[in-house]
Amino acid sequence: MVNKNISNGVVHELPADLKKALLANPKALAKWEDITPLSRNEWICWTISVKGAETRADHVKRVCSELIDEMRRPCCWPGCPHRPKK
């Protein structure tokens, strides 16, 4: 049985579509669990902040492929605007 407990980000919970994609891709899931909570948060925010369903689906796919390609954070992403400022 597959472990369905996947780590969240700092501010954001893992959305169902991204969780499903990660569970379907063991290599991406291993990379997901290897990055920091802040990095996971930025991937989640990058995925959920888009407006269109097609763009979101593309971002979900890209999270998996870019993690496998050793990217630890979304490229050219300024960071999660939802994270509390210190």
PDB file with one MODEL, atoms N, CA, C and O in Angstrom:
MODEL        1
ATOM      1  N   MET A   1       0.835  -1.186   0.000  1.00  0.00           N
ATOM      2  CA  MET A   1       0.000   0.000   0.000  1.00  0.00           C
ATOM      3  C   MET A   1       0.886   1.258   0.000  1.00  0.00           C
ATOM      4  O   MET A   1       1.918   1.306   0.670  1.00  0.00           O
ATOM      5  N   VAL A   2       0.467   2.253  -0.751  1.00  0.00           N
ATOM      6  CA  VAL A   2       1.232   3.490  -0.880  1.00  0.00           C
ATOM      7  C   VAL A   2       0.961   4.388   0.319  1.00  0.00           C
ATOM      8  O   VAL A   2      -0.184   4.554   0.740  1.00  0.00           O
ATOM      9  N   ASN A   3       2.031   4.965   0.863  1.00  0.00           N
ATOM     10  CA  ASN A   3       1.879   5.919   1.957  1.00  0.00           C
ATOM     11  C   ASN A   3       1.232   7.187   1.416  1.00  0.00           C
ATOM     12  O   ASN A   3       1.772   7.824   0.511  1.00  0.00           O
ATOM     13  N   LYS A   4       0.085   7.553   1.961  1.00  0.00           N
ATOM     14  CA  LYS A   4      -0.630   8.730   1.465  1.00  0.00           C
ATOM     15  C   LYS A   4      -0.309   9.976   2.273  1.00  0.00           C
ATOM     16  O   LYS A   4      -0.872  11.039   2.011  1.00  0.00           O
ATOM     17  N   ASN A   5       0.579   9.870   3.247  1.00  0.00           N
ATOM     18  CA  ASN A   5       1.002  11.037   4.005  1.00  0.00           C
ATOM     19  C   ASN A   5       2.154  11.703   3.268  1.00  0.00           C
ATOM     20  O   ASN A   5       3.286  11.219   3.267  1.00  0.00           O
ATOM     21  N   ILE A   6       1.830  12.823   2.645  1.00  0.00           N
ATOM     22  CA  ILE A   6       2.831  13.571   1.901  1.00  0.00           C
ATOM     23  C   ILE A   6       3.015  14.907   2.606  1.00  0.00           C
ATOM     24  O   ILE A   6       2.045  15.519   3.053  1.00  0.00           O
ATOM     25  N   SER A   7       4.238  15.349   2.703  1.00  0.00           N
ATOM     26  CA  SER A   7       4.543  16.590   3.403  1.00  0.00           C
ATOM     27  C   SER A   7       3.913  17.804   2.729  1.00  0.00           C
ATOM     28  O   SER A   7       3.827  17.877   1.503  1.00  0.00           O
ATOM     29  N   ASN A   8       3.472  18.755   3.553  1.00  0.00           N
ATOM     30  CA  ASN A   8       2.904  20.017   3.096  1.00  0.00           C
ATOM     31  C   ASN A   8       3.987  21.088   3.030  1.00  0.00           C
ATOM     32  O   ASN A   8       5.171  20.828   3.247  1.00  0.00           O
ATOM     33  N   GLY A   9       3.542  22.286   2.725  1.00  0.00           N
ATOM     34  CA  GLY A   9       4.426  23.439   2.751  1.00  0.00           C
ATOM     35  C   GLY A   9       4.354  24.119   4.100  1.00  0.00           C
ATOM     36  O   GLY A   9       3.833  23.552   5.061  1.00  0.00           O
ATOM     37  N   VAL A  10       4.872  25.327   4.177  1.00  0.00           N
ATOM     38  CA  VAL A  10       4.880  26.103   5.414  1.00  0.00           C
ATOM     39  C   VAL A  10       3.501  26.711   5.670  1.00  0.00           C
ATOM     40  O   VAL A  10       2.989  26.660   6.788  1.00  0.00           O
ATOM     41  N   VAL A  11       2.916  27.277   4.639  1.00  0.00           N
ATOM     42  CA  VAL A  11       1.623  27.946   4.753  1.00  0.00           C
ATOM     43  C   VAL A  11       0.525  27.145   4.072  1.00  0.00           C
ATOM     44  O   VAL A  11      -0.606  27.095   4.556  1.00  0.00           O
ATOM     45  N   HIS A  12       0.858  26.522   2.954  1.00  0.00           N
ATOM     46  CA  HIS A  12      -0.147  25.861   2.125  1.00  0.00           C
ATOM     47  C   HIS A  12      -0.214  24.360   2.371  1.00  0.00           C
ATOM     48  O   HIS A  12       0.797  23.696   2.596  1.00  0.00           O
ATOM     49  N   GLU A  13      -1.450  23.846   2.321  1.00  0.00           N
ATOM     50  CA  GLU A  13      -1.695  22.403   2.333  1.00  0.00           C
ATOM     51  C   GLU A  13      -1.521  21.897   0.907  1.00  0.00           C
ATOM     52  O   GLU A  13      -1.756  22.634  -0.051  1.00  0.00           O
ATOM     53  N   LEU A  14      -1.122  20.671   0.769  1.00  0.00           N
ATOM     54  CA  LEU A  14      -0.949  20.055  -0.536  1.00  0.00           C
ATOM     55  C   LEU A  14      -2.317  19.861  -1.194  1.00  0.00           C
ATOM     56  O   LEU A  14      -3.163  19.157  -0.642  1.00  0.00           O
ATOM     57  N   PRO A  15      -2.553  20.468  -2.361  1.00  0.00           N
ATOM     58  CA  PRO A  15      -3.848  20.301  -3.024  1.00  0.00           C
ATOM     59  C   PRO A  15      -4.000  18.890  -3.608  1.00  0.00           C
ATOM     60  O   PRO A  15      -3.013  18.220  -3.912  1.00  0.00           O
ATOM     61  N   ALA A  16      -5.240  18.464  -3.754  1.00  0.00           N
ATOM     62  CA  ALA A  16      -5.540  17.094  -4.188  1.00  0.00           C
ATOM     63  C   ALA A  16      -4.928  16.751  -5.542  1.00  0.00           C
ATOM     64  O   ALA A  16      -4.425  15.643  -5.725  1.00  0.00           O
ATOM     65  N   ASP A  17      -4.962  17.685  -6.497  1.00  0.00           N
ATOM     66  CA  ASP A  17      -4.433  17.378  -7.829  1.00  0.00           C
ATOM     67  C   ASP A  17      -2.918  17.189  -7.811  1.00  0.00           C
ATOM     68  O   ASP A  17      -2.392  16.327  -8.516  1.00  0.00           O
ATOM     69  N   LEU A  18      -2.227  17.977  -7.023  1.00  0.00           N
ATOM     70  CA  LEU A  18      -0.777  17.822  -6.921  1.00  0.00           C
ATOM     71  C   LEU A  18      -0.424  16.559  -6.135  1.00  0.00           C
ATOM     72  O   LEU A  18       0.532  15.863  -6.477  1.00  0.00           O
ATOM     73  N   LYS A  19      -1.177  16.266  -5.106  1.00  0.00           N
ATOM     74  CA  LYS A  19      -0.956  15.041  -4.328  1.00  0.00           C
ATOM     75  C   LYS A  19      -1.125  13.821  -5.232  1.00  0.00           C
ATOM     76  O   LYS A  19      -0.312  12.897  -5.189  1.00  0.00           O
ATOM     77  N   LYS A  20      -2.170  13.817  -6.040  1.00  0.00           N
ATOM     78  CA  LYS A  20      -2.427  12.696  -6.949  1.00  0.00           C
ATOM     79  C   LYS A  20      -1.264  12.514  -7.928  1.00  0.00           C
ATOM     80  O   LYS A  20      -0.832  11.391  -8.184  1.00  0.00           O
ATOM     81  N   ALA A  21      -0.765  13.622  -8.469  1.00  0.00           N
ATOM     82  CA  ALA A  21       0.353  13.558  -9.416  1.00  0.00           C
ATOM     83  C   ALA A  21       1.616  13.025  -8.741  1.00  0.00           C
ATOM     84  O   ALA A  21       2.341  12.221  -9.326  1.00  0.00           O
ATOM     85  N   LEU A  22       1.879  13.465  -7.527  1.00  0.00           N
ATOM     86  CA  LEU A  22       3.065  12.999  -6.809  1.00  0.00           C
ATOM     87  C   LEU A  22       2.957  11.514  -6.466  1.00  0.00           C
ATOM     88  O   LEU A  22       3.938  10.778  -6.571  1.00  0.00           O
ATOM     89  N   LEU A  23       1.774  11.078  -6.058  1.00  0.00           N
ATOM     90  CA  LEU A  23       1.580   9.661  -5.745  1.00  0.00           C
ATOM     91  C   LEU A  23       1.755   8.784  -6.978  1.00  0.00           C
ATOM     92  O   LEU A  23       2.162   7.628  -6.867  1.00  0.00           O
ATOM     93  N   ALA A  24       1.451   9.328  -8.146  1.00  0.00           N
ATOM     94  CA  ALA A  24       1.576   8.571  -9.389  1.00  0.00           C
ATOM     95  C   ALA A  24       3.011   8.547  -9.915  1.00  0.00           C
ATOM     96  O   ALA A  24       3.309   7.833 -10.872  1.00  0.00           O
ATOM     97  N   ASN A  25       3.893   9.319  -9.298  1.00  0.00           N
ATOM     98  CA  ASN A  25       5.259   9.431  -9.791  1.00  0.00           C
ATOM     99  C   ASN A  25       6.246   9.264  -8.624  1.00  0.00           C
ATOM    100  O   ASN A  25       6.625  10.252  -7.994  1.00  0.00           O
ATOM    101  N   PRO A  26       6.657   8.043  -8.338  1.00  0.00           N
ATOM    102  CA  PRO A  26       7.534   7.794  -7.183  1.00  0.00           C
ATOM    103  C   PRO A  26       8.837   8.611  -7.176  1.00  0.00           C
ATOM    104  O   PRO A  26       9.302   9.017  -6.111  1.00  0.00           O
ATOM    105  N   LYS A  27       9.423   8.853  -8.347  1.00  0.00           N
ATOM    106  CA  LYS A  27      10.659   9.653  -8.389  1.00  0.00           C
ATOM    107  C   LYS A  27      10.386  11.084  -7.956  1.00  0.00           C
ATOM    108  O   LYS A  27      11.144  11.656  -7.173  1.00  0.00           O
ATOM    109  N   ALA A  28       9.309  11.658  -8.461  1.00  0.00           N
ATOM    110  CA  ALA A  28       8.953  13.029  -8.077  1.00  0.00           C
ATOM    111  C   ALA A  28       8.601  13.093  -6.600  1.00  0.00           C
ATOM    112  O   ALA A  28       8.970  14.046  -5.914  1.00  0.00           O
ATOM    113  N   LEU A  29       7.890  12.084  -6.105  1.00  0.00           N
ATOM    114  CA  LEU A  29       7.520  12.056  -4.691  1.00  0.00           C
ATOM    115  C   LEU A  29       8.759  12.002  -3.797  1.00  0.00           C
ATOM    116  O   LEU A  29       8.815  12.678  -2.771  1.00  0.00           O
ATOM    117  N   ALA A  30       9.743  11.204  -4.184  1.00  0.00           N
ATOM    118  CA  ALA A  30      10.985  11.128  -3.396  1.00  0.00           C
ATOM    119  C   ALA A  30      11.684  12.484  -3.372  1.00  0.00           C
ATOM    120  O   ALA A  30      12.188  12.900  -2.329  1.00  0.00           O
ATOM    121  N   LYS A  31      11.718  13.173  -4.504  1.00  0.00           N
ATOM    122  CA  LYS A  31      12.323  14.512  -4.555  1.00  0.00           C
ATOM    123  C   LYS A  31      11.515  15.493  -3.713  1.00  0.00           C
ATOM    124  O   LYS A  31      12.089  16.341  -3.031  1.00  0.00           O
ATOM    125  N   TRP A  32      10.171  15.385  -3.756  1.00  0.00           N
ATOM    126  CA  TRP A  32       9.287  16.248  -2.976  1.00  0.00           C
ATOM    127  C   TRP A  32       9.620  16.130  -1.489  1.00  0.00           C
ATOM    128  O   TRP A  32       9.718  17.134  -0.784  1.00  0.00           O
ATOM    129  N   GLU A  33       9.788  14.916  -1.032  1.00  0.00           N
ATOM    130  CA  GLU A  33      10.065  14.689   0.382  1.00  0.00           C
ATOM    131  C   GLU A  33      11.480  15.110   0.764  1.00  0.00           C
ATOM    132  O   GLU A  33      11.779  15.273   1.947  1.00  0.00           O
ATOM    133  N   ASP A  34      12.348  15.286  -0.219  1.00  0.00           N
ATOM    134  CA  ASP A  34      13.732  15.667   0.035  1.00  0.00           C
ATOM    135  C   ASP A  34      13.937  17.189   0.100  1.00  0.00           C
ATOM    136  O   ASP A  34      14.970  17.647   0.587  1.00  0.00           O
ATOM    137  N   ILE A  35      12.974  17.967  -0.381  1.00  0.00           N
ATOM    138  CA  ILE A  35      13.136  19.425  -0.350  1.00  0.00           C
ATOM    139  C   ILE A  35      12.596  19.980   0.967  1.00  0.00           C
ATOM    140  O   ILE A  35      11.893  19.289   1.703  1.00  0.00           O
ATOM    141  N   THR A  36      12.931  21.220   1.248  1.00  0.00           N
ATOM    142  CA  THR A  36      12.525  21.840   2.510  1.00  0.00           C
ATOM    143  C   THR A  36      11.032  22.189   2.496  1.00  0.00           C
ATOM    144  O   THR A  36      10.436  22.301   1.425  1.00  0.00           O
ATOM    145  N   PRO A  37      10.429  22.359   3.670  1.00  0.00           N
ATOM    146  CA  PRO A  37       9.030  22.787   3.724  1.00  0.00           C
ATOM    147  C   PRO A  37       8.804  24.116   3.000  1.00  0.00           C
ATOM    148  O   PRO A  37       7.756  24.310   2.383  1.00  0.00           O
ATOM    149  N   LEU A  38       9.764  25.023   3.069  1.00  0.00           N
ATOM    150  CA  LEU A  38       9.637  26.302   2.367  1.00  0.00           C
ATOM    151  C   LEU A  38       9.627  26.092   0.853  1.00  0.00           C
ATOM    152  O   LEU A  38       8.858  26.741   0.144  1.00  0.00           O
ATOM    153  N   SER A  39      10.465  25.202   0.362  1.00  0.00           N
ATOM    154  CA  SER A  39      10.470  24.889  -1.069  1.00  0.00           C
ATOM    155  C   SER A  39       9.156  24.249  -1.494  1.00  0.00           C
ATOM    156  O   SER A  39       8.598  24.597  -2.535  1.00  0.00           O
ATOM    157  N   ARG A  40       8.659  23.311  -0.685  1.00  0.00           N
ATOM    158  CA  ARG A  40       7.366  22.686  -0.996  1.00  0.00           C
ATOM    159  C   ARG A  40       6.273  23.743  -1.034  1.00  0.00           C
ATOM    160  O   ARG A  40       5.400  23.710  -1.901  1.00  0.00           O
ATOM    161  N   ASN A  41       6.321  24.675  -0.101  1.00  0.00           N
ATOM    162  CA  ASN A  41       5.333  25.742  -0.053  1.00  0.00           C
ATOM    163  C   ASN A  41       5.346  26.561  -1.343  1.00  0.00           C
ATOM    164  O   ASN A  41       4.292  26.914  -1.872  1.00  0.00           O
ATOM    165  N   GLU A  42       6.535  26.858  -1.839  1.00  0.00           N
ATOM    166  CA  GLU A  42       6.633  27.645  -3.064  1.00  0.00           C
ATOM    167  C   GLU A  42       6.110  26.883  -4.269  1.00  0.00           C
ATOM    168  O   GLU A  42       5.467  27.475  -5.136  1.00  0.00           O
ATOM    169  N   TRP A  43       6.372  25.574  -4.344  1.00  0.00           N
ATOM    170  CA  TRP A  43       5.799  24.779  -5.428  1.00  0.00           C
ATOM    171  C   TRP A  43       4.269  24.778  -5.341  1.00  0.00           C
ATOM    172  O   TRP A  43       3.589  24.939  -6.354  1.00  0.00           O
ATOM    173  N   ILE A  44       3.737  24.598  -4.144  1.00  0.00           N
ATOM    174  CA  ILE A  44       2.276  24.585  -3.986  1.00  0.00           C
ATOM    175  C   ILE A  44       1.697  25.930  -4.387  1.00  0.00           C
ATOM    176  O   ILE A  44       0.732  25.987  -5.149  1.00  0.00           O
ATOM    177  N   CYS A  45       2.270  27.005  -3.885  1.00  0.00           N
ATOM    178  CA  CYS A  45       1.760  28.343  -4.188  1.00  0.00           C
ATOM    179  C   CYS A  45       1.855  28.623  -5.679  1.00  0.00           C
ATOM    180  O   CYS A  45       0.928  29.191  -6.257  1.00  0.00           O
ATOM    181  N   TRP A  46       2.942  28.242  -6.304  1.00  0.00           N
ATOM    182  CA  TRP A  46       3.130  28.427  -7.738  1.00  0.00           C
ATOM    183  C   TRP A  46       2.042  27.689  -8.512  1.00  0.00           C
ATOM    184  O   TRP A  46       1.575  28.162  -9.548  1.00  0.00           O
ATOM    185  N   THR A  47       1.644  26.531  -8.002  1.00  0.00           N
ATOM    186  CA  THR A  47       0.618  25.724  -8.660  1.00  0.00           C
ATOM    187  C   THR A  47      -0.780  26.301  -8.462  1.00  0.00           C
ATOM    188  O   THR A  47      -1.565  26.347  -9.410  1.00  0.00           O
ATOM    189  N   ILE A  48      -1.102  26.739  -7.257  1.00  0.00           N
ATOM    190  CA  ILE A  48      -2.476  27.174  -6.970  1.00  0.00           C
ATOM    191  C   ILE A  48      -2.745  28.635  -7.303  1.00  0.00           C
ATOM    192  O   ILE A  48      -3.900  29.062  -7.300  1.00  0.00           O
ATOM    193  N   SER A  49      -1.713  29.400  -7.588  1.00  0.00           N
ATOM    194  CA  SER A  49      -1.915  30.836  -7.810  1.00  0.00           C
ATOM    195  C   SER A  49      -2.346  31.182  -9.234  1.00  0.00           C
ATOM    196  O   SER A  49      -2.672  32.336  -9.514  1.00  0.00           O
ATOM    197  N   VAL A  50      -2.351  30.217 -10.122  1.00  0.00           N
ATOM    198  CA  VAL A  50      -2.765  30.482 -11.506  1.00  0.00           C
ATOM    199  C   VAL A  50      -4.289  30.546 -11.587  1.00  0.00           C
ATOM    200  O   VAL A  50      -4.989  30.022 -10.720  1.00  0.00           O
ATOM    201  N   LYS A  51      -4.794  31.193 -12.636  1.00  0.00           N
ATOM    202  CA  LYS A  51      -6.237  31.387 -12.768  1.00  0.00           C
ATOM    203  C   LYS A  51      -6.921  30.312 -13.598  1.00  0.00           C
ATOM    204  O   LYS A  51      -8.042  29.912 -13.281  1.00  0.00           O
ATOM    205  N   GLY A  52      -6.276  29.842 -14.643  1.00  0.00           N
ATOM    206  CA  GLY A  52      -6.923  28.899 -15.543  1.00  0.00           C
ATOM    207  C   GLY A  52      -6.669  27.442 -15.190  1.00  0.00           C
ATOM    208  O   GLY A  52      -5.603  27.093 -14.683  1.00  0.00           O
ATOM    209  N   ALA A  53      -7.657  26.596 -15.462  1.00  0.00           N
ATOM    210  CA  ALA A  53      -7.542  25.162 -15.184  1.00  0.00           C
ATOM    211  C   ALA A  53      -6.439  24.518 -16.027  1.00  0.00           C
ATOM    212  O   ALA A  53      -5.719  23.642 -15.548  1.00  0.00           O
ATOM    213  N   GLU A  54      -6.308  24.950 -17.271  1.00  0.00           N
ATOM    214  CA  GLU A  54      -5.293  24.387 -18.151  1.00  0.00           C
ATOM    215  C   GLU A  54      -3.889  24.742 -17.650  1.00  0.00           C
ATOM    216  O   GLU A  54      -2.989  23.902 -17.655  1.00  0.00           O
ATOM    217  N   THR A  55      -3.715  25.982 -17.224  1.00  0.00           N
ATOM    218  CA  THR A  55      -2.412  26.405 -16.692  1.00  0.00           C
ATOM    219  C   THR A  55      -2.097  25.655 -15.405  1.00  0.00           C
ATOM    220  O   THR A  55      -0.955  25.256 -15.179  1.00  0.00           O
ATOM    221  N   ARG A  56      -3.101  25.463 -14.566  1.00  0.00           N
ATOM    222  CA  ARG A  56      -2.880  24.732 -13.321  1.00  0.00           C
ATOM    223  C   ARG A  56      -2.469  23.292 -13.604  1.00  0.00           C
ATOM    224  O   ARG A  56      -1.540  22.775 -12.983  1.00  0.00           O
ATOM    225  N   ALA A  57      -3.151  22.649 -14.531  1.00  0.00           N
ATOM    226  CA  ALA A  57      -2.787  21.274 -14.894  1.00  0.00           C
ATOM    227  C   ALA A  57      -1.349  21.216 -15.403  1.00  0.00           C
ATOM    228  O   ALA A  57      -0.611  20.279 -15.098  1.00  0.00           O
ATOM    229  N   ASP A  58      -0.962  22.220 -16.177  1.00  0.00           N
ATOM    230  CA  ASP A  58       0.412  22.297 -16.668  1.00  0.00           C
ATOM    231  C   ASP A  58       1.387  22.463 -15.509  1.00  0.00           C
ATOM    232  O   ASP A  58       2.440  21.825 -15.493  1.00  0.00           O
ATOM    233  N   HIS A  59       1.055  23.301 -14.548  1.00  0.00           N
ATOM    234  CA  HIS A  59       1.938  23.498 -13.395  1.00  0.00           C
ATOM    235  C   HIS A  59       2.078  22.218 -12.581  1.00  0.00           C
ATOM    236  O   HIS A  59       3.170  21.894 -12.116  1.00  0.00           O
ATOM    237  N   VAL A  60       0.984  21.495 -12.408  1.00  0.00           N
ATOM    238  CA  VAL A  60       1.049  20.227 -11.661  1.00  0.00           C
ATOM    239  C   VAL A  60       2.013  19.267 -12.355  1.00  0.00           C
ATOM    240  O   VAL A  60       2.847  18.642 -11.700  1.00  0.00           O
ATOM    241  N   LYS A  61       1.903  19.150 -13.671  1.00  0.00           N
ATOM    242  CA  LYS A  61       2.820  18.280 -14.427  1.00  0.00           C
ATOM    243  C   LYS A  61       4.257  18.766 -14.293  1.00  0.00           C
ATOM    244  O   LYS A  61       5.181  17.975 -14.108  1.00  0.00           O
ATOM    245  N   ARG A  62       4.428  20.075 -14.391  1.00  0.00           N
ATOM    246  CA  ARG A  62       5.780  20.635 -14.325  1.00  0.00           C
ATOM    247  C   ARG A  62       6.417  20.449 -12.955  1.00  0.00           C
ATOM    248  O   ARG A  62       7.630  20.264 -12.865  1.00  0.00           O
ATOM    249  N   VAL A  63       5.626  20.492 -11.887  1.00  0.00           N
ATOM    250  CA  VAL A  63       6.199  20.244 -10.554  1.00  0.00           C
ATOM    251  C   VAL A  63       6.907  18.892 -10.574  1.00  0.00           C
ATOM    252  O   VAL A  63       8.058  18.782 -10.152  1.00  0.00           O
ATOM    253  N   CYS A  64       6.224  17.880 -11.061  1.00  0.00           N
ATOM    254  CA  CYS A  64       6.814  16.540 -11.071  1.00  0.00           C
ATOM    255  C   CYS A  64       8.049  16.473 -11.959  1.00  0.00           C
ATOM    256  O   CYS A  64       9.092  15.974 -11.536  1.00  0.00           O
ATOM    257  N   SER A  65       7.940  16.971 -13.184  1.00  0.00           N
ATOM    258  CA  SER A  65       9.081  16.860 -14.098  1.00  0.00           C
ATOM    259  C   SER A  65      10.261  17.717 -13.641  1.00  0.00           C
ATOM    260  O   SER A  65      11.412  17.304 -13.784  1.00  0.00           O
ATOM    261  N   GLU A  66       9.995  18.890 -13.102  1.00  0.00           N
ATOM    262  CA  GLU A  66      11.093  19.759 -12.674  1.00  0.00           C
ATOM    263  C   GLU A  66      11.757  19.258 -11.396  1.00  0.00           C
ATOM    264  O   GLU A  66      12.960  19.444 -11.213  1.00  0.00           O
ATOM    265  N   LEU A  67      10.997  18.629 -10.516  1.00  0.00           N
ATOM    266  CA  LEU A  67      11.620  18.009  -9.341  1.00  0.00           C
ATOM    267  C   LEU A  67      12.574  16.901  -9.778  1.00  0.00           C
ATOM    268  O   LEU A  67      13.689  16.792  -9.268  1.00  0.00           O
ATOM    269  N   ILE A  68      12.126  16.086 -10.725  1.00  0.00           N
ATOM    270  CA  ILE A  68      12.979  15.007 -11.229  1.00  0.00           C
ATOM    271  C   ILE A  68      14.231  15.573 -11.880  1.00  0.00           C
ATOM    272  O   ILE A  68      15.298  14.962 -11.829  1.00  0.00           O
ATOM    273  N   ASP A  69      14.095  16.745 -12.495  1.00  0.00           N
ATOM    274  CA  ASP A  69      15.249  17.408 -13.127  1.00  0.00           C
ATOM    275  C   ASP A  69      16.112  18.174 -12.118  1.00  0.00           C
ATOM    276  O   ASP A  69      16.951  18.989 -12.503  1.00  0.00           O
ATOM    277  N   GLU A  70      15.901  17.907 -10.825  1.00  0.00           N
ATOM    278  CA  GLU A  70      16.705  18.470  -9.741  1.00  0.00           C
ATOM    279  C   GLU A  70      16.401  19.928  -9.393  1.00  0.00           C
ATOM    280  O   GLU A  70      17.173  20.558  -8.671  1.00  0.00           O
ATOM    281  N   MET A  71      15.309  20.463  -9.884  1.00  0.00           N
ATOM    282  CA  MET A  71      14.927  21.823  -9.472  1.00  0.00           C
ATOM    283  C   MET A  71      14.323  21.737  -8.075  1.00  0.00           C
ATOM    284  O   MET A  71      13.465  20.893  -7.816  1.00  0.00           O
ATOM    285  N   ARG A  72      14.765  22.596  -7.190  1.00  0.00           N
ATOM    286  CA  ARG A  72      14.279  22.549  -5.819  1.00  0.00           C
ATOM    287  C   ARG A  72      13.215  23.608  -5.547  1.00  0.00           C
ATOM    288  O   ARG A  72      12.505  23.542  -4.544  1.00  0.00           O
ATOM    289  N   ARG A  73      13.111  24.580  -6.443  1.00  0.00           N
ATOM    290  CA  ARG A  73      12.092  25.635  -6.338  1.00  0.00           C
ATOM    291  C   ARG A  73      11.651  26.012  -7.743  1.00  0.00           C
ATOM    292  O   ARG A  73      12.378  25.778  -8.708  1.00  0.00           O
ATOM    293  N   PRO A  74      10.457  26.597  -7.863  1.00  0.00           N
ATOM    294  CA  PRO A  74      10.011  27.024  -9.198  1.00  0.00           C
ATOM    295  C   PRO A  74      10.947  28.091  -9.769  1.00  0.00           C
ATOM    296  O   PRO A  74      11.357  29.016  -9.069  1.00  0.00           O
ATOM    297  N   CYS A  75      11.268  27.945 -11.025  1.00  0.00           N
ATOM    298  CA  CYS A  75      12.147  28.894 -11.695  1.00  0.00           C
ATOM    299  C   CYS A  75      11.460  30.252 -11.830  1.00  0.00           C
ATOM    300  O   CYS A  75      10.284  30.331 -12.183  1.00  0.00           O
ATOM    301  N   CYS A  76      12.190  31.287 -11.553  1.00  0.00           N
ATOM    302  CA  CYS A  76      11.721  32.669 -11.726  1.00  0.00           C
ATOM    303  C   CYS A  76      10.505  32.998 -10.870  1.00  0.00           C
ATOM    304  O   CYS A  76       9.766  33.929 -11.188  1.00  0.00           O
ATOM    305  N   TRP A  77      10.287  32.268  -9.814  1.00  0.00           N
ATOM    306  CA  TRP A  77       9.169  32.503  -8.895  1.00  0.00           C
ATOM    307  C   TRP A  77       9.679  33.373  -7.764  1.00  0.00           C
ATOM    308  O   TRP A  77      10.642  32.999  -7.095  1.00  0.00           O
ATOM    309  N   PRO A  78       9.057  34.537  -7.526  1.00  0.00           N
ATOM    310  CA  PRO A  78       9.556  35.428  -6.488  1.00  0.00           C
ATOM    311  C   PRO A  78       9.337  34.913  -5.069  1.00  0.00           C
ATOM    312  O   PRO A  78       9.855  35.487  -4.111  1.00  0.00           O
ATOM    313  N   GLY A  79       8.588  33.860  -4.936  1.00  0.00           N
ATOM    314  CA  GLY A  79       8.296  33.308  -3.618  1.00  0.00           C
ATOM    315  C   GLY A  79       6.845  33.495  -3.266  1.00  0.00           C
ATOM    316  O   GLY A  79       6.143  34.305  -3.870  1.00  0.00           O
ATOM    317  N   CYS A  80       6.403  32.749  -2.295  1.00  0.00           N
ATOM    318  CA  CYS A  80       4.999  32.770  -1.903  1.00  0.00           C
ATOM    319  C   CYS A  80       4.618  34.096  -1.270  1.00  0.00           C
ATOM    320  O   CYS A  80       5.190  34.492  -0.255  1.00  0.00           O
ATOM    321  N   PRO A  81       3.651  34.783  -1.866  1.00  0.00           N
ATOM    322  CA  PRO A  81       3.210  36.060  -1.278  1.00  0.00           C
ATOM    323  C   PRO A  81       2.363  35.852  -0.019  1.00  0.00           C
ATOM    324  O   PRO A  81       2.067  36.816   0.687  1.00  0.00           O
ATOM    325  N   HIS A  82       1.976  34.621   0.267  1.00  0.00           N
ATOM    326  CA  HIS A  82       1.140  34.332   1.424  1.00  0.00           C
ATOM    327  C   HIS A  82       1.938  34.081   2.698  1.00  0.00           C
ATOM    328  O   HIS A  82       1.381  34.054   3.795  1.00  0.00           O
ATOM    329  N   ARG A  83       3.251  33.898   2.542  1.00  0.00           N
ATOM    330  CA  ARG A  83       4.090  33.599   3.702  1.00  0.00           C
ATOM    331  C   ARG A  83       4.194  34.837   4.585  1.00  0.00           C
ATOM    332  O   ARG A  83       4.449  35.935   4.089  1.00  0.00           O
ATOM    333  N   PRO A  84       3.999  34.667   5.883  1.00  0.00           N
ATOM    334  CA  PRO A  84       4.098  35.818   6.781  1.00  0.00           C
ATOM    335  C   PRO A  84       5.489  36.450   6.738  1.00  0.00           C
ATOM    336  O   PRO A  84       6.504  35.755   6.695  1.00  0.00           O
ATOM    337  N   LYS A  85       5.510  37.750   6.752  1.00  0.00           N
ATOM    338  CA  LYS A  85       6.785  38.486   6.778  1.00  0.00           C
ATOM    339  C   LYS A  85       7.333  38.462   8.195  1.00  0.00           C
ATOM    340  O   LYS A  85       6.582  38.498   9.170  1.00  0.00           O
ATOM    341  N   LYS A  86       8.645  38.401   8.290  1.00  0.00           N
ATOM    342  CA  LYS A  86       9.270  38.400   9.626  1.00  0.00           C
ATOM    343  C   LYS A  86       9.600  39.809  10.035  1.00  0.00           C
ATOM    344  O   LYS A  86      10.131  40.027  11.124  1.00  0.00           O
TER     345      LYS A  86
ENDMDL
END
